[in-house]
């Protein structure tokens, strides 16, 4: 995005770089009131993360629980930052 967007929203929170940074940037964009959109034809490579979601309560709900200890740590730590 443009430099003026960073001037309006600020730089992303470096604490969230590993997990959750895109959520935090999206929230800043929403609060800024700047127009933005999604390019539906964009192609990017990203690891599939569906296997991180595990069923709980007899399959009535699912929760994110990465097998990798580092991913798990940052997932839950950053969730706390995002919810505060």
The first five atom37 places (N, CA, C, CB, O) and aatype in JSON, in Angstrom:
{
  "aatype": [20, 20, 20, 20, 20, 20, 20, 20, 20, 20, 20, 20, 20, 20, 20, 20, 20, 20, 20, 20, 20, 20, 20, 20, 20, 20, 20, 20, 20, 20, 20, 20, 20, 20, 20, 20, 20, 20, 20, 20, 20, 20, 20, 20, 20, 20, 20, 20, 20, 20, 20, 20, 20, 20, 20, 20, 20, 20, 20, 20, 20, 20, 20, 20, 20, 20, 20, 20, 20, 20, 20, 20, 20, 20, 20, 20, 20, 20, 20, 20, 20, 20, 20, 20],
  "atom_mask": [
    [1, 1, 1, 1, 1],
    [1, 1, 1, 1, 1],
    [1, 1, 1, 1, 1],
    [1, 1, 1, 1, 1],
    [1, 1, 1, 1, 1],
    [1, 1, 1, 1, 1],
    [1, 1, 1, 1, 1],
    [1, 1, 1, 1, 1],
    [1, 1, 1, 1, 1],
    [1, 1, 1, 1, 1],
    [1, 1, 1, 1, 1],
    [1, 1, 1, 1, 1],
    [1, 1, 1, 1, 1],
    [1, 1, 1, 1, 1],
    [1, 1, 1, 1, 1],
    [1, 1, 1, 1, 1],
    [1, 1, 1, 1, 1],
    [1, 1, 1, 1, 1],
    [1, 1, 1, 1, 1],
    [1, 1, 1, 1, 1],
    [1, 1, 1, 1, 1],
    [1, 1, 1, 1, 1],
    [1, 1, 1, 1, 1],
    [1, 1, 1, 1, 1],
    [1, 1, 1, 1, 1],
    [1, 1, 1, 1, 1],
    [1, 1, 1, 1, 1],
    [1, 1, 1, 1, 1],
    [1, 1, 1, 1, 1],
    [1, 1, 1, 1, 1],
    [1, 1, 1, 1, 1],
    [1, 1, 1, 1, 1],
    [1, 1, 1, 1, 1],
    [1, 1, 1, 1, 1],
    [1, 1, 1, 1, 1],
    [1, 1, 1, 1, 1],
    [1, 1, 1, 1, 1],
    [1, 1, 1, 1, 1],
    [1, 1, 1, 1, 1],
    [1, 1, 1, 1, 1],
    [1, 1, 1, 1, 1],
    [1, 1, 1, 1, 1],
    [1, 1, 1, 1, 1],
    [1, 1, 1, 1, 1],
    [1, 1, 1, 1, 1],
    [1, 1, 1, 1, 1],
    [1, 1, 1, 1, 1],
    [1, 1, 1, 1, 1],
    [1, 1, 1, 1, 1],
    [1, 1, 1, 1, 1],
    [1, 1, 1, 1, 1],
    [1, 1, 1, 1, 1],
    [1, 1, 1, 1, 1],
    [1, 1, 1, 1, 1],
    [1, 1, 1, 1, 1],
    [1, 1, 1, 1, 1],
    [1, 1, 1, 1, 1],
    [1, 1, 1, 1, 1],
    [1, 1, 1, 1, 1],
    [1, 1, 1, 1, 1],
    [1, 1, 1, 1, 1],
    [1, 1, 1, 1, 1],
    [1, 1, 1, 1, 1],
    [1, 1, 1, 1, 1],
    [1, 1, 1, 1, 1],
    [1, 1, 1, 1, 1],
    [1, 1, 1, 1, 1],
    [1, 1, 1, 1, 1],
    [1, 1, 1, 1, 1],
    [1, 1, 1, 1, 1],
    [1, 1, 1, 1, 1],
    [1, 1, 1, 1, 1],
    [1, 1, 1, 1, 1],
    [1, 1, 1, 1, 1],
    [1, 1, 1, 1, 1],
    [1, 1, 1, 1, 1],
    [1, 1, 1, 1, 1],
    [1, 1, 1, 1, 1],
    [1, 1, 1, 1, 1],
    [1, 1, 1, 1, 1],
    [1, 1, 1, 1, 1],
    [1, 1, 1, 1, 1],
    [1, 1, 1, 1, 1],
    [1, 1, 1, 1, 1]
  ],
  "atom_positions": [
    [[0.83, -1.18, 0.0], [0.0, 0.0, 0.0], [0.87, 1.24, 0.0], [-0.94, 0.0, 1.2], [2.09, 1.16, 0.1]],
    [[0.25, 2.37, -0.11], [0.96, 3.64, -0.24], [1.57, 4.09, 1.08], [0.02, 4.72, -0.76], [1.15, 3.67, 2.16]],
    [[2.58, 4.95, 0.97], [3.22, 5.52, 2.16], [2.22, 6.33, 2.97], [4.43, 6.41, 1.76], [2.33, 6.38, 4.2]],
    [[1.26, 6.96, 2.31], [0.26, 7.74, 3.04], [-0.61, 6.85, 3.93], [-0.63, 8.53, 2.06], [-1.13, 7.29, 4.95]],
    [[-0.76, 5.6, 3.53], [-1.5, 4.65, 4.37], [-0.76, 4.41, 5.67], [-1.73, 3.31, 3.63], [-1.36, 4.39, 6.74]],
    [[0.56, 4.23, 5.58], [1.35, 4.05, 6.8], [1.33, 5.29, 7.66], [2.8, 3.68, 6.45], [1.35, 5.2, 8.89]],
    [[1.3, 6.46, 7.04], [1.21, 7.7, 7.81], [-0.1, 7.75, 8.58], [1.33, 8.92, 6.88], [-0.14, 8.25, 9.71]],
    [[-1.17, 7.25, 7.99], [-2.49, 7.28, 8.64], [-2.67, 6.17, 9.66], [-3.57, 7.19, 7.59], [-3.33, 6.37, 10.68]],
    [[-2.09, 5.0, 9.4], [-2.35, 3.85, 10.28], [-1.19, 3.52, 11.2], [-2.67, 2.65, 9.45], [-1.38, 2.85, 12.22]],
    [[0.01, 3.97, 10.86], [1.19, 3.58, 11.62], [1.74, 2.26, 11.11], [0.86, 3.48, 13.12], [1.08, 1.54, 10.36]],
    [[2.95, 1.96, 11.53], [3.57, 0.71, 11.09], [2.97, -0.46, 11.86], [5.11, 0.76, 11.29], [2.5, -0.28, 12.98]],
    [[2.98, -1.65, 11.28], [2.46, -2.83, 11.99], [3.23, -3.07, 13.29], [2.55, -4.07, 11.09], [4.41, -2.74, 13.4]],
    [[2.55, -3.64, 14.26], [3.15, -3.98, 15.55], [4.13, -5.13, 15.35], [2.05, -4.35, 16.6], [3.72, -6.24, 15.01]],
    [[5.41, -4.87, 15.55], [6.44, -5.88, 15.32], [6.27, -7.11, 16.2], [7.81, -5.29, 15.53], [6.72, -8.2, 15.84]],
    [[5.64, -6.96, 17.36], [5.43, -8.12, 18.25], [4.58, -9.19, 17.58], [4.78, -7.68, 19.56], [4.65, -10.37, 17.93]],
    [[3.77, -8.79, 16.61], [2.83, -9.71, 15.98], [3.34, -10.28, 14.67], [1.52, -9.02, 15.74], [2.59, -10.95, 13.96]],
    [[4.61, -10.05, 14.33], [5.11, -10.44, 13.01], [4.87, -11.91, 12.71], [6.58, -10.13, 12.91], [4.46, -12.25, 11.6]],
    [[5.12, -12.77, 13.65], [5.05, -14.21, 13.39], [3.62, -14.7, 13.19], [5.69, -14.96, 14.52], [3.37, -15.55, 12.33]],
    [[2.7, -14.19, 13.96], [1.3, -14.62, 13.88], [0.38, -13.46, 14.23], [1.04, -15.82, 14.82], [0.51, -12.88, 15.31]],
    [[-0.53, -13.1, 13.35], [-1.54, -12.1, 13.66], [-1.28, -10.72, 13.1], [-1.66, -11.99, 15.11], [-2.11, -9.82, 13.26]],
    [[-0.15, -10.52, 12.43], [0.15, -9.18, 11.92], [-0.88, -8.71, 10.9], [1.54, -9.16, 11.31], [-1.23, -7.53, 10.88]],
    [[-1.36, -9.61, 10.05], [-2.33, -9.21, 9.04], [-3.66, -8.79, 9.68], [-2.55, -10.34, 8.04], [-4.34, -7.91, 9.16]],
    [[-4.03, -9.41, 10.77], [-5.25, -9.05, 11.48], [-5.13, -7.65, 12.07], [-5.57, -10.06, 12.59], [-6.06, -6.85, 11.99]],
    [[-3.98, -7.37, 12.66], [-3.76, -6.07, 13.28], [-3.74, -4.96, 12.23], [-2.45, -6.07, 14.07], [-4.31, -3.9, 12.45]],
    [[-3.1, -5.19, 11.09], [-3.07, -4.19, 10.02], [-4.48, -3.96, 9.48], [-2.13, -4.64, 8.87], [-4.86, -2.82, 9.2]],
    [[-5.26, -5.02, 9.33], [-6.64, -4.88, 8.85], [-7.47, -4.04, 9.81], [-7.3, -6.27, 8.66], [-8.23, -3.18, 9.38]],
    [[-7.32, -4.26, 11.1], [-8.06, -3.46, 12.09], [-7.66, -1.99, 12.02], [-7.81, -4.0, 13.51], [-8.52, -1.11, 12.15]],
    [[-6.37, -1.72, 11.83], [-5.93, -0.33, 11.7], [-6.54, 0.32, 10.46], [-4.39, -0.26, 11.63], [-6.95, 1.48, 10.5]],
    [[-6.58, -0.42, 9.36], [-7.19, 0.11, 8.14], [-8.66, 0.43, 8.35], [-7.03, -0.89, 6.98], [-9.14, 1.48, 7.92]],
    [[-9.38, -0.46, 9.01], [-10.8, -0.21, 9.28], [-10.99, 1.06, 10.11], [-11.43, -1.41, 10.0], [-11.84, 1.89, 9.8]],
    [[-10.19, 1.19, 11.16], [-10.31, 2.37, 12.04], [-9.92, 3.66, 11.33], [-9.43, 2.19, 13.28], [-10.45, 4.72, 11.66]],
    [[-9.03, 3.59, 10.36], [-8.55, 4.79, 9.68], [-9.62, 5.41, 8.78], [-7.32, 4.47, 8.87], [-9.59, 6.61, 8.52]],
    [[-10.55, 4.6, 8.3], [-11.55, 5.09, 7.38], [-11.06, 5.19, 5.94], [-12.04, 6.42, 7.83], [-11.81, 5.62, 5.06]],
    [[-9.82, 4.8, 5.7], [-9.29, 4.84, 4.34], [-9.97, 3.77, 3.48], [-7.75, 4.62, 4.34], [-10.3, 2.7, 3.98]],
    [[-10.19, 4.07, 2.21], [-10.77, 3.04, 1.34], [-9.72, 1.97, 1.02], [-11.31, 3.68, 0.02], [-8.56, 2.29, 0.78]],
    [[-10.14, 0.73, 1.04], [-9.25, -0.37, 0.66], [-10.1, -1.52, 0.15], [-8.36, -0.82, 1.86], [-11.31, -1.55, 0.36]],
    [[-9.46, -2.44, -0.52], [-10.2, -3.56, -1.07], [-9.31, -4.78, -1.18], [-10.78, -3.22, -2.43], [-8.14, -4.76, -0.8]],
    [[-9.88, -5.83, -1.69], [-9.18, -7.09, -1.87], [-9.11, -7.4, -3.36], [-9.86, -8.24, -1.1], [-10.11, -7.31, -4.06]],
    [[-7.95, -7.76, -3.82], [-7.77, -8.17, -5.22], [-8.11, -9.65, -5.33], [-6.31, -7.88, -5.72], [-7.36, -10.5, -4.83]],
    [[-9.21, -9.97, -5.95], [-9.68, -11.34, -6.04], [-8.86, -12.19, -7.0], [-11.11, -11.37, -6.45], [-8.95, -13.42, -6.96]],
    [[-8.08, -11.57, -7.86], [-7.27, -12.31, -8.83], [-5.83, -12.5, -8.37], [-7.29, -11.61, -10.15], [-5.02, -13.06, -9.11]],
    [[-5.5, -12.04, -7.19], [-4.12, -12.16, -6.7], [-3.8, -13.63, -6.42], [-3.92, -11.31, -5.42], [-4.65, -14.4, -5.99]],
    [[-2.55, -13.97, -6.66], [-2.07, -15.33, -6.38], [-0.87, -15.2, -5.46], [-1.7, -16.1, -7.7], [0.04, -14.42, -5.72]],
    [[-0.86, -15.97, -4.39], [0.28, -15.96, -3.47], [0.45, -17.35, -2.89], [0.09, -14.91, -2.35], [-0.49, -18.15, -2.86]],
    [[1.64, -17.63, -2.44], [1.93, -18.92, -1.82], [1.91, -18.75, -0.31], [3.3, -19.47, -2.29], [2.57, -17.86, 0.24]],
    [[1.16, -19.58, 0.35], [1.06, -19.52, 1.8], [0.86, -20.95, 2.3], [-0.11, -18.57, 2.27], [0.09, -21.7, 1.7]],
    [[1.52, -21.32, 3.37], [1.31, -22.68, 3.89], [-0.15, -22.92, 4.26], [2.21, -22.93, 5.11], [-0.82, -22.03, 4.78]],
    [[-0.62, -24.1, 3.99], [-1.98, -24.48, 4.36], [-2.0, -24.67, 5.88], [-2.45, -25.8, 3.61], [-1.13, -25.33, 6.43]],
    [[-2.98, -24.09, 6.55], [-3.01, -24.17, 8.01], [-4.22, -24.88, 8.57], [-2.95, -22.8, 8.57], [-4.45, -24.87, 9.78]],
    [[-5.01, -25.51, 7.7], [-6.22, -26.16, 8.16], [-5.99, -27.28, 9.15], [-6.96, -26.7, 7.01], [-6.86, -27.57, 9.98]],
    [[-4.81, -27.91, 9.08], [-4.53, -29.0, 10.0], [-4.26, -28.51, 11.42], [-3.35, -29.81, 9.51], [-4.13, -29.32, 12.34]],
    [[-4.16, -27.19, 11.61], [-3.95, -26.63, 12.95], [-5.25, -26.6, 13.77], [-3.38, -25.23, 12.85], [-5.2, -26.41, 14.98]],
    [[-6.38, -26.78, 13.12], [-7.66, -26.69, 13.82], [-8.11, -28.08, 14.26], [-8.73, -26.03, 12.92], [-8.23, -29.0, 13.44]],
    [[-8.35, -28.22, 15.54], [-8.7, -29.51, 16.14], [-10.12, -29.44, 16.7], [-7.69, -29.9, 17.26], [-10.53, -28.42, 17.25]],
    [[-10.88, -30.54, 16.56], [-12.24, -30.55, 17.11], [-12.22, -30.63, 18.63], [-13.03, -31.73, 16.54], [-11.38, -31.3, 19.23]],
    [[-13.17, -29.93, 19.24], [-13.38, -30.01, 20.69], [-14.88, -30.16, 20.94], [-12.81, -28.73, 21.43], [-15.68, -29.96, 20.03]],
    [[-15.24, -30.51, 22.14], [-16.65, -30.67, 22.53], [-17.37, -31.63, 21.58], [-17.36, -29.32, 22.55], [-18.47, -31.34, 21.1]],
    [[-16.74, -32.76, 21.34], [-17.36, -33.77, 20.49], [-17.53, -33.33, 19.05], [-18.68, -34.16, 21.05], [-18.44, -33.81, 18.37]],
    [[-16.68, -32.43, 18.59], [-16.76, -31.96, 17.21], [-17.71, -30.8, 17.0], [-17.16, -33.07, 16.34], [-17.87, -30.33, 15.87]],
    [[-18.35, -30.32, 18.07], [-19.28, -29.2, 17.93], [-18.55, -27.88, 17.71], [-20.17, -29.1, 19.16], [-19.13, -26.93, 17.18]],
    [[-17.28, -27.81, 18.11], [-16.46, -26.62, 17.91], [-15.07, -27.06, 17.5], [-16.41, -25.73, 19.2], [-14.7, -28.23, 17.66]],
    [[-14.3, -26.12, 16.97], [-12.9, -26.38, 16.62], [-12.04, -25.28, 17.24], [-12.7, -26.44, 15.07], [-12.48, -24.14, 17.39]],
    [[-10.82, -25.63, 17.58], [-9.88, -24.65, 18.12], [-8.55, -24.78, 17.39], [-9.69, -24.83, 19.64], [-8.19, -25.85, 16.91]],
    [[-7.85, -23.67, 17.32], [-6.54, -23.67, 16.65], [-5.49, -24.15, 17.64], [-6.19, -22.26, 16.1], [-5.3, -23.56, 18.7]],
    [[-4.8, -25.22, 17.28], [-3.75, -25.78, 18.13], [-2.63, -26.3, 17.24], [-4.32, -26.92, 19.04], [-2.61, -27.49, 16.9]],
    [[-1.68, -25.42, 16.86], [-0.58, -25.86, 16.0], [0.28, -26.92, 16.68], [0.29, -24.67, 15.61], [0.53, -26.84, 17.89]],
    [[0.72, -27.9, 15.92], [1.61, -28.94, 16.46], [2.98, -28.36, 16.83], [1.78, -30.08, 15.44], [3.58, -28.78, 17.82]],
    [[3.46, -27.41, 16.03], [4.76, -26.8, 16.26], [4.71, -25.92, 17.51], [5.2, -25.98, 15.03], [3.86, -25.03, 17.61]],
    [[5.6, -26.17, 18.45], [5.58, -25.45, 19.72], [5.77, -23.94, 19.55], [6.66, -25.99, 20.64], [5.13, -23.15, 20.25]],
    [[6.63, -23.54, 18.64], [6.87, -22.11, 18.41], [5.63, -21.44, 17.84], [8.07, -21.9, 17.47], [5.23, -20.37, 18.29]],
    [[5.02, -22.07, 16.84], [3.79, -21.52, 16.27], [2.69, -21.44, 17.32], [3.32, -22.38, 15.08], [1.94, -20.46, 17.38]],
    [[2.6, -22.48, 18.14], [1.57, -22.5, 19.19], [1.79, -21.35, 20.17], [1.59, -23.85, 19.94], [0.83, -20.67, 20.54]],
    [[3.03, -21.12, 20.58], [3.34, -20.03, 21.51], [2.89, -18.69, 20.94], [4.86, -20.0, 21.83], [2.18, -17.93, 21.6]],
    [[3.32, -18.39, 19.7], [2.99, -17.1, 19.11], [1.51, -16.97, 18.77], [3.82, -16.88, 17.86], [0.95, -15.87, 18.83]],
    [[0.87, -18.06, 18.42], [-0.57, -18.02, 18.15], [-1.32, -17.54, 19.38], [-1.08, -19.4, 17.72], [-2.14, -16.62, 19.28]],
    [[-1.07, -18.14, 20.53], [-1.81, -17.78, 21.74], [-1.33, -16.47, 22.34], [-1.68, -18.88, 22.76], [-2.15, -15.69, 22.84]],
    [[-0.03, -16.2, 22.31], [0.47, -14.93, 22.84], [-0.1, -13.76, 22.04], [2.01, -14.9, 22.81], [-0.58, -12.79, 22.62]],
    [[-0.06, -13.86, 20.72], [-0.52, -12.76, 19.89], [-2.03, -12.6, 19.93], [-0.08, -12.97, 18.47], [-2.55, -11.5, 19.75]],
    [[-2.74, -13.68, 20.17], [-4.18, -13.58, 20.33], [-4.52, -12.68, 21.52], [-4.81, -14.98, 20.52], [-5.48, -11.91, 21.48]],
    [[-3.72, -12.78, 22.57], [-3.91, -11.9, 23.73], [-3.69, -10.44, 23.37], [-2.96, -12.29, 24.85], [-4.45, -9.57, 23.8]],
    [[-2.65, -10.15, 22.58], [-2.42, -8.78, 22.14], [-3.59, -8.27, 21.32], [-1.11, -8.68, 21.32], [-4.04, -7.14, 21.49]],
    [[-4.1, -9.11, 20.42], [-5.17, -8.69, 19.53], [-6.49, -8.49, 20.27], [-5.35, -9.7, 18.43], [-7.32, -7.68, 19.84]],
    [[-6.7, -9.2, 21.36], [-7.95, -9.08, 22.1], [-7.93, -7.96, 23.12], [-8.26, -10.38, 22.79], [-8.97, -7.59, 23.66]],
    [[-6.74, -7.41, 23.39], [-6.67, -6.33, 24.39], [-7.0, -4.98, 23.8], [-5.28, -6.28, 25.02], [-6.99, -3.98, 24.51]]
  ]
}
